[in-house]
Amino acid sequence: MTTPPLELREWDPRRVERSLDADQLEALERVDIRVTPHGGDRYTLRPSSRIGVLTTGDLSVVVRPKVPMDRVMFVLAYTLGIWDWVRDDPALAGDSDVMEAIVPAFVHHTERAIRRGLRQDYRVEEEALHAVRGRIRFSEQLRRRFAIPLPVEVVYDDFTEDIEENRLLHTAIRLLSRIPMRPERWSRELRGLIPAFAAVGVGSYRRGAVPEVRHHRLNEHYKPAVELARLIIDSASFELRHGEIAAASFMVDMNDVFERFLRTALRDALGLSEQEWPDGKNFRRLTLDRDGHIGLEPDLMWRSGPGNTPVFVGDAKYKHLKPDGFKHGDVYQMLAYCIASDLPSGLLVYAAEEHEPTRHVIRNIDKTIEIAALDLSGDPGAILEDVGRIAGLVREHCARGAIAVHALSA
């Protein structure tokens, strides 16, 4: 008889009574589920903002989000730029866990993408061959094989299936096929896709550094499958011990999801470019001190003018905000952003139910911190409407910031 999974909800502690061995305790901690022992087989498990599934030994854990799963899938799909492709996918509409929602969608869109065969493209290859192909790399030939004619160091363009898009799909398929699933059907369907990728390598991607793919007319049909594959590679992991899988997990960090969604949706609502409203990795670094040692990385920033001067700064917080429940540390952080960017105000946006914006004027320094909430519990239309309201607040802060920048440059 299969033991049902242990169900948790993000941030909510739950007391359980069952035996946990050392490997299981370590696996729980590794996915940010804090374990507090109470003696014997009694524990309190407290998950963080990471939702998903963990399987280790005879223990299976599901961490569900606070908001309905279909809202989570909307936020994920919108951030990945594939909402128009997947909005009618029935797998994304139920109250399943995050892996049960993503895997069927990934299988479906991968099957659609490769229905007419794997996409091929040119790829630059550098090899040592016994016959000339492409161009000879003379500098490498002299450096590596001085006075030895063969093999020849060459570089050539190879028209192949072994391209980045296919590697991402193949890697995601291989990762998921090693994670136990309920129902077993999806494991079978994933394994059934593997033969199609026989000529494609498996990428050695690091979590958090999965390459982006530039989508265009020739590979647009791959987009939903590729973007889901990138999410899967960032979220799935397993640990081997003595050649066997000791633990497997598929976890999505809602902190990161909310931050990326808010940044993307506000950029769209404001009609800005990625240069004007950059992703975090593309920020020109802010520093708090004159020597540039104390770096700062706000989640939201609007840059304008020939010098890409900041005219707005903000931060996203995936925390539960009660009328008086914001964290003072968040305000201190926001104040540091305002000082470093030399702006008169900043905006903190929490993921919370409806909450009237509040403003805090900081004494002695003439800075204002505004706190607002974005409600993720509504349907997609309501969420985007709420984003539009937040965009209006951003414009107000931007107007004040532009006046301040103009005054400084005058």
Beta strands, then each sheet from edge to edge (+ up, - down):
strand 1: 6-9
strand 2: 14-17
strand 3: 34-37
strand 4: 42-46
strand 5: 50-56
strand 6: 59-64
strand 7: 121-129
strand 8: 135-136
strand 9: 152-160
strand 10: 236-241
strand 11: 244-253
strand 12: 286-287
strand 13: 295-296
strand 14: 300-304
strand 15: 309-317
strand 16: 345-351
strand 17: 358-362
strand 18: 367-374
sheet 1: 1+ 6+ 5- 11+ 10-
sheet 2: 2+ 4- 3+
sheet 3: 7+ 9- 8+
sheet 4: 12+ 13-
sheet 5: 14+ 15- 16- 18- 17+
end
